[in-house]
Amino acid sequence: MEQPYLSIVIPVYNEESNLVPLIERLYPVVKGTGKPFEIIFTNDGSRDRSLEILRRFVQDYPGAKVIEFNGNFGQHMAILAAFEMSRGEIVITMDADLQNPPEEIPRLVAEIEKGYDVVGTIRQKRQDTLFRRLASRVVNITTNKMTGMHMNDYGCMLRAYHRYVVDNINRCRETTTFIPALAQTFASNPAEIPVSHAERALGESKYSFYRLIRLNFDLMTGFSVVPLQLFALFGIITSLFSLAFALFLLVRRFIVGAEVEGVFTLFAILFFFIGIIILGIGIVGEYVGRIYQEVRKRPRFVVRKTYGFEE
């Protein structure tokens, strides 16, 4: 079989209503590039008819391939599994919900062929809810500050990677990661381009409020120790202020005498610092949890079966 030049990687989780419209738009676009290609779908433990539809794609669309997971391991693990089995010189990731139009793919290919090794995208006129837009903005700003990276839209999975960046990603064995940020650490000449964004027509988003919080913690703790350093710095500053405040109270005691009027203010200050301490313990726990996951050495994902790779 001809060596593919393009590898399109698509994680799938309960997207039965979007898959047929996706392939009907995606396949002509990829075929229109005139390059040999493969389209790799990873079924991430879908509970609907997604796998059945994907298996039909393998029969009806030459170049379509499917990786079937043994359970739900998450979007990024689904992409990593496809990365390991992809063979294209240019690898493009995208979601299955059609919010990122497949028609943008030739633009990504053109940017890689210009010499860029990672091409990210910035969603224009986003069709998400106000909450999703605000949450994404917080994640983007926070992550850039914490990691020192410079990406405008971490949440858009429509991205292109050169083969050597994918090979470097494949060498990493982290149990939790965020692929756009990980790729950025290996990129020597990254770029970003604006792309259009569509409203999700069918199905529902898989990113709940909790998942967005988890994403932010994964980004911060997976690529930087700045949260620990900031907390340590805050602890030092707080200790200095506490010492100064204690000296102030001691001097005031000798000058004014015993008093109890400020007891509630002291309680308020106490509760504030207790809250900060609990937050710090949570940050430390996040790092310890990541260490715990790494030392167990469990498989990052389990592939039950593959379709279309046999040739």
VENCOR-V173817 format. One record per run of one state. SS is the DSSP state (H for helix, E for strand, C for the rest). FROM is the first residue (numbers start at 1). TO is the last residue. If there is no record, write none. Layout:
ss from to
SS FROM TO
SS FROM TO
This chain:
ss from to
C 1 5
E 6 12
C 13 15
H 16 31
C 32 36
E 37 43
C 44 49
H 50 60
C 61 63
E 64 69
C 70 74
H 75 85
C 86 89
E 90 94
C 95 101
H 102 113
C 114 117
E 118 124
C 125 129
H 130 147
C 148 158
E 159 162
H 163 171
C 172 178
H 179 186
C 187 189
E 190 196
C 197 208
H 209 223
C 224 225
H 226 256
C 257 262
H 263 296
C 297 302
E 303 307
C 308 311
